[in-house]
């Protein structure tokens, strides 16, 4: 007995996967651009703290932009060779440690060096564009790339989120620390979750919380005790949350998505 797949069913499945890839890629691109433009906000308190001249302030703000622009050529080539999924994941993953280390930098040259690595996030544009386009027919590629390109709004989003974080903790150092956890969470969603929708919610009242939700594959809570390849990112986020004196809550179930919530209690704000 032979089984023939229905062309209509295959088309629906492919279309669903394409929109899932577009959604996750656009959201990840949005966060990458927020990270890329982080020094546009951090530069203001850093200028006062380090007593920077206008030229030095300009260099700190421009260094990530320069790296992000130059990185787009090799990243585009690697995307053609190795595929957008792995290159996008590596692009986000390679910036996580430099973002976290910014909170511990104390000298002008340290911010310049770290800014060079953080700027790689800006190169994600040349990774996501061909990756997304390949999932859509020519008649829809313009729409898909237009939606993905809207992720540039992450640069503007940064100007709303970063001041809220600084107000919540009373220090600029909270921004790179929270961004590194958010970048880790979204890189896991981008590579593993196969999610169609991702939501990020920020609550700043008596305490501060950052919630990342997706509707992807989820995970089995019973497996979280094992440090395997799939869950290592969760353990990294938990360790970084502990250094913030914050709490990281992970909830989820197979095929029903996952929730990652970072909670910074009131008493921990000024300790950051």
ABEGO torsion letter per residue (X at the ends): XBBBBBAAAAAAAAAAAAAAAAAAAAAAAAAAAAAAAAAAAAAAAAAAAAGBBAAAAAAAAAAAAAAAAAAAAAAAAAAAAAEAAAAAAAAAAAAAAAAAAAAABABAAAAAAAAAAAAAAAAAAAAAAAAAAAABBAAAAAAAAAAAAAAAAAAAAAAAAAAAAAAAAGBAAAAAAAAAAAAAAAAAAAAAAGBABBBBBBBBBABBBBBBBBABAEBBAAAAABBBAAAAAAAAAAAAAAAAGBBBBBBEBBGAEBBBBBBBBAAAAAAX
